[in-house]
């Protein structure tokens, strides 16, 4: 039967299996659990064809009123070129309201996002590989439940938005490591199961060396395990990650609307994202 029309509908939990099918078609490593985590933090939309098959997805992850990320934008390869990407984005913009927006674009998606007022703010580098033999640092600790509020405060200073819900979800799904200094938390990193193995991020620290130390906390404990880190090109982490066996395999283009750059502070810089979807 010929596909003659499409419908835009809210993304519900019972759509996850079809969303997983689309992400696998696109070559993404996401597990169903990764989709579930993103959906619990987000509102979303799907596009269905006149046969009821899901042929497109998009999520909007809001961080209070501070900002939102647009993510998990997928259109079935057989349905591309029909304006579904624009239709999904228009719906996502309505869901986001008047929040400032961020996303990670592919080169194919860049023209559409530019037409919608997004501007480039940097490059995101995806590094991944099997963890080697990295010495365990002596200056990090596994975070406790009591550390989570301070972690959320430091994350807000670095990211520029309140992400308490995200931090709490990451604490439930994985672990945090921290550096204590001067009576408080100077930096933190998170790790959780994702895709083919584990993803390390976000990583927030006052310096590049502290960021490396926090990442080493987890790499040293996962020798032989598959790890992924998404880092900004400007952070200076890329060469060191490659030396640890986590090679550059791709990435994306960081974009924002409006094009406001949140300045990192001297005490809180984001060295790695939670992942490309969540920022």
PLY file of the C-alpha trace (Angstrom):
ply
format ascii 1.0
element vertex 279
property float x
property float y
property float z
element edge 278
property int vertex1
property int vertex2
end_header
0.00 0.00 0.00
1.32 3.45 -0.91
2.10 5.83 1.94
-0.03 8.90 1.29
-0.14 10.72 4.62
1.57 10.98 7.98
0.44 11.90 11.48
2.26 13.69 14.31
1.55 12.20 17.75
2.94 12.36 21.31
5.80 9.94 22.04
4.64 7.38 24.63
6.44 4.53 26.34
4.75 1.92 24.15
6.51 3.48 21.15
9.97 2.60 22.46
10.39 -0.63 20.51
9.70 1.12 17.22
12.01 3.98 18.21
14.73 1.43 18.91
14.19 -0.02 15.44
14.72 3.39 13.89
17.88 4.12 15.87
19.32 0.74 14.86
18.49 1.51 11.24
20.43 4.76 11.65
23.43 2.87 13.04
23.11 4.25 16.57
24.23 2.06 19.49
21.31 2.86 21.81
19.71 0.10 23.86
16.05 0.18 24.83
17.20 1.25 28.31
18.98 4.26 26.80
15.79 5.32 25.07
13.85 4.82 28.32
16.21 7.08 30.25
15.95 9.83 27.66
12.16 9.56 27.49
11.72 9.76 31.29
13.48 13.15 31.17
11.75 14.40 28.04
8.63 15.05 26.04
8.59 13.81 22.49
6.79 13.31 19.22
6.53 10.56 16.66
5.44 10.53 13.04
3.35 7.59 11.84
2.43 6.73 8.28
-1.06 5.80 7.11
-0.29 2.17 7.96
0.40 3.13 11.58
4.14 2.51 11.33
6.42 4.92 13.22
8.68 6.66 10.69
10.13 9.51 12.77
11.01 10.51 16.33
12.14 13.56 18.29
12.63 14.34 21.99
12.78 17.63 23.89
14.63 17.42 27.20
13.88 20.48 29.33
16.11 21.63 32.18
13.73 23.73 34.27
13.03 26.98 32.40
16.74 27.47 31.72
17.05 25.60 28.42
16.14 22.43 26.54
18.01 20.03 24.30
16.43 18.67 21.12
17.56 15.11 20.50
16.86 11.65 19.11
15.81 13.19 15.78
15.40 10.27 13.38
13.49 9.85 10.13
13.11 6.42 8.53
15.52 6.16 5.62
12.62 5.31 3.26
10.76 8.49 4.24
13.50 11.08 3.93
13.05 14.03 1.61
9.37 14.46 2.46
9.72 17.26 5.01
9.29 15.05 8.06
12.40 16.43 9.73
11.00 19.95 9.50
7.62 18.75 10.76
9.24 17.09 13.77
11.33 20.17 14.51
8.33 22.49 14.32
6.56 20.27 16.84
9.61 20.18 19.08
9.91 23.96 19.06
6.33 24.18 20.24
7.01 21.68 23.05
10.07 23.65 24.16
8.14 26.89 24.52
10.37 29.92 24.95
13.35 28.04 26.40
16.78 28.58 24.87
17.60 25.48 22.82
20.66 23.32 22.24
21.29 20.34 19.98
24.07 18.30 18.40
23.71 18.27 14.63
24.95 15.97 11.91
26.17 17.57 8.68
22.96 16.38 6.97
20.79 18.12 9.56
22.79 21.34 9.65
20.94 23.21 6.84
17.53 22.65 8.46
18.72 23.76 11.89
20.31 26.89 10.44
17.02 27.75 8.71
15.33 27.48 12.12
17.74 29.96 13.71
20.29 27.62 15.29
23.94 28.65 15.15
27.13 26.65 15.63
28.78 26.92 19.04
31.48 24.26 18.72
32.33 20.70 17.75
31.66 17.54 19.76
34.14 14.66 19.43
33.04 11.10 20.14
35.84 8.94 21.54
35.45 5.26 22.27
37.35 2.03 22.64
38.40 -0.69 25.03
39.89 0.60 28.27
43.57 -0.10 28.74
45.72 -0.39 31.84
45.39 3.03 33.49
46.64 3.59 37.06
43.95 4.39 39.60
44.28 7.98 40.83
44.65 8.56 44.53
42.74 11.82 44.68
39.24 10.69 43.68
36.44 9.08 45.65
33.19 7.34 44.82
30.38 9.80 45.46
27.84 9.22 48.19
24.15 10.06 48.18
24.97 13.10 50.26
27.22 14.43 47.47
24.45 14.59 44.87
23.12 18.10 45.73
26.63 19.57 45.51
27.22 17.74 42.23
24.00 19.23 40.81
25.07 22.72 41.93
28.48 22.36 40.27
26.87 21.00 37.12
24.57 24.01 36.93
27.55 26.37 37.19
29.23 24.59 34.27
26.23 23.82 32.04
24.24 26.97 32.70
20.97 25.20 33.54
19.41 23.33 36.44
19.72 19.62 35.71
18.86 18.16 39.12
16.53 15.58 37.55
19.23 14.42 35.16
21.84 14.18 37.93
19.43 12.16 40.08
18.67 9.79 37.20
22.36 9.29 36.48
22.99 8.54 40.14
20.27 5.87 39.99
21.55 4.41 36.72
25.28 4.49 37.45
27.94 6.02 39.66
29.63 9.35 40.33
33.24 10.00 41.25
34.30 13.24 42.93
37.35 15.23 43.88
37.05 16.84 47.31
39.07 19.99 47.82
38.91 22.89 50.29
35.98 21.36 52.13
33.80 20.86 49.06
33.44 19.07 45.73
35.82 20.53 43.15
34.89 18.19 40.29
32.85 15.15 39.37
32.34 12.53 36.69
29.54 10.04 36.05
29.45 6.64 34.42
26.54 4.45 33.35
25.75 1.61 30.99
25.08 2.89 27.48
25.16 1.40 24.01
27.97 -1.13 23.57
29.40 -0.62 27.05
29.61 2.37 29.38
29.60 6.13 28.79
31.60 8.49 31.01
29.96 11.88 31.42
29.19 14.48 32.36
32.65 15.41 33.58
32.91 18.78 35.31
36.21 20.02 36.75
38.20 23.19 37.37
41.10 22.10 35.14
42.08 19.71 32.37
44.27 17.71 34.74
41.39 17.28 37.19
39.16 16.13 34.32
41.74 13.52 33.30
41.97 12.34 36.91
38.19 11.91 37.18
38.04 9.98 33.90
40.97 7.81 35.02
38.97 6.91 38.14
36.57 4.95 35.94
38.93 3.83 33.17
41.23 2.23 35.77
38.31 0.20 37.08
37.13 -1.05 33.67
40.16 -2.53 31.99
39.04 -4.46 28.91
35.60 -2.85 28.90
34.15 -0.75 26.08
33.93 2.95 26.99
32.63 6.08 25.28
33.16 9.78 26.00
31.67 12.79 24.15
33.87 15.84 24.62
34.03 19.35 23.21
36.88 19.97 20.76
37.90 23.00 22.81
38.45 21.05 26.05
41.88 19.68 25.12
40.94 16.14 26.14
41.06 14.53 22.69
44.77 13.69 22.47
44.84 12.26 26.00
41.75 10.13 25.38
43.37 8.71 22.25
46.44 7.82 24.31
44.17 5.86 26.65
42.83 3.81 23.72
39.62 5.82 23.29
39.93 6.89 19.67
38.04 9.58 17.81
35.25 7.92 15.79
32.96 10.82 14.91
30.89 13.43 16.63
28.65 16.33 15.76
28.16 20.07 15.60
27.00 21.81 18.77
24.30 24.38 18.02
22.14 26.77 20.01
19.11 29.03 19.53
19.59 31.84 20.41
23.35 31.65 19.90
24.26 32.48 23.51
27.51 31.01 24.75
27.46 30.10 28.45
30.89 31.09 29.79
32.68 28.43 31.80
33.80 29.57 35.23
37.26 29.09 36.69
35.84 26.40 38.98
33.35 24.61 36.72
34.01 23.58 33.12
32.18 20.78 31.32
34.85 18.49 29.84
32.47 15.71 28.72
28.74 15.53 28.03
26.26 13.14 29.62
25.98 12.10 25.97
25.15 13.91 22.76
21.40 13.72 23.36
21.29 15.05 26.93
24.13 17.60 26.78
0 1
1 2
2 3
3 4
4 5
5 6
6 7
7 8
8 9
9 10
10 11
11 12
12 13
13 14
14 15
15 16
16 17
17 18
18 19
19 20
20 21
21 22
22 23
23 24
24 25
25 26
26 27
27 28
28 29
29 30
30 31
31 32
32 33
33 34
34 35
35 36
36 37
37 38
38 39
39 40
40 41
41 42
42 43
43 44
44 45
45 46
46 47
47 48
48 49
49 50
50 51
51 52
52 53
53 54
54 55
55 56
56 57
57 58
58 59
59 60
60 61
61 62
62 63
63 64
64 65
65 66
66 67
67 68
68 69
69 70
70 71
71 72
72 73
73 74
74 75
75 76
76 77
77 78
78 79
79 80
80 81
81 82
82 83
83 84
84 85
85 86
86 87
87 88
88 89
89 90
90 91
91 92
92 93
93 94
94 95
95 96
96 97
97 98
98 99
99 100
100 101
101 102
102 103
103 104
104 105
105 106
106 107
107 108
108 109
109 110
110 111
111 112
112 113
113 114
114 115
115 116
116 117
117 118
118 119
119 120
120 121
121 122
122 123
123 124
124 125
125 126
126 127
127 128
128 129
129 130
130 131
131 132
132 133
133 134
134 135
135 136
136 137
137 138
138 139
139 140
140 141
141 142
142 143
143 144
144 145
145 146
146 147
147 148
148 149
149 150
150 151
151 152
152 153
153 154
154 155
155 156
156 157
157 158
158 159
159 160
160 161
161 162
162 163
163 164
164 165
165 166
166 167
167 168
168 169
169 170
170 171
171 172
172 173
173 174
174 175
175 176
176 177
177 178
178 179
179 180
180 181
181 182
182 183
183 184
184 185
185 186
186 187
187 188
188 189
189 190
190 191
191 192
192 193
193 194
194 195
195 196
196 197
197 198
198 199
199 200
200 201
201 202
202 203
203 204
204 205
205 206
206 207
207 208
208 209
209 210
210 211
211 212
212 213
213 214
214 215
215 216
216 217
217 218
218 219
219 220
220 221
221 222
222 223
223 224
224 225
225 226
226 227
227 228
228 229
229 230
230 231
231 232
232 233
233 234
234 235
235 236
236 237
237 238
238 239
239 240
240 241
241 242
242 243
243 244
244 245
245 246
246 247
247 248
248 249
249 250
250 251
251 252
252 253
253 254
254 255
255 256
256 257
257 258
258 259
259 260
260 261
261 262
262 263
263 264
264 265
265 266
266 267
267 268
268 269
269 270
270 271
271 272
272 273
273 274
274 275
275 276
276 277
277 278
